[in-house]
């Protein structure tokens, strides 16, 4: 099922922030840094699962994960392909 990578993303992010260091170590530690790379290719825009686009499924799943970790991690987001760099049938 195509939703597996999205679920996997949630598990990875949850594992990164679910076991914080003890109180003494927390004073010296910064939150973990996580970079999320999200597929925004045409197949995500046009492909559907249960009548919902893959993009909307991924976006909603990411929103749930981010709500769950809130201030426990520094999170960056990048999408690919970049619209100005790659089109159907083309490469960077």
N, C-alpha and C positions, 0 to 999 in steps of 0.2 A: 504494500500500500504506500502511496506517495507521501502520506502524512508522517511517516517514520522519521525523516530528517528533522522535522519541526519538533516532534516529541523528543528526539535525541538532543536537540538544542536546549530544550527546557531542562532535561536531566543534567546536561553538562553545566549549564549556568547554576542550577540548584546545587550541584556538588561543589562548585567553586566557592559558594558563599554560605553553605549550610553549616559548616563546622568552624566557627570563629575561634581564634586563639583565646587562651585564658585571659582574665582581666589584667594581669601584670604585663603580658605581652601586647595586649591591645593598645596600651598607651604609646608604644613605639612603632606600631604597625600601621601602614596605610591600607586602605581597602584594595582588594584585588582588582586588576584591570582586565576587562574583557572586551574584545572586539568582535562584533557580530557582523558577518558578511551575508547579506540577504540577496538571494537570486530574484532579480526583477526582469528576467528575460521574457520574451513574448509567450513562451509556453506557460509561464506563471500567470500572465495576463489573460490568456485565452483558455487554458486548461481548467477543467472544473472537477470537483469531487463532490458528489451529492448536490449538484446544482450551484455550488459556491466556487468562485475562482480560487485557484491555488494561492494567488497573491493575498486575497482576503483571509484565507485560512492562516497563512504564514504571519500576516500582519496582526491578526487577533491573537495567535499563539504567542508571538513576541510581546505583545502588550500584557498578556497574563504573566509571562515570565518576569518582565520588568517590574510589574506591580508587586510581584512576590519578593524580589530582591531589593527594591527601592534603594535605600542608602547603604546597602551592604557591599556594593561594588561600583567602580567607575566603569561605565559602559559606553563604548563607541559603536557607531553604526555606519556601515558602508554597503552600498548596493552595487550589483554588477548585472549586466554590463553597463558601463557608463553610457548614457544616451548619445553623447557627442563622440564616442570612440568606437562603438561597435554596433553594427546593424545586422539584420538577417543575412547570413551567408558571409559575413565579413569578420575579420580578426583585427585586433590592435596591431 
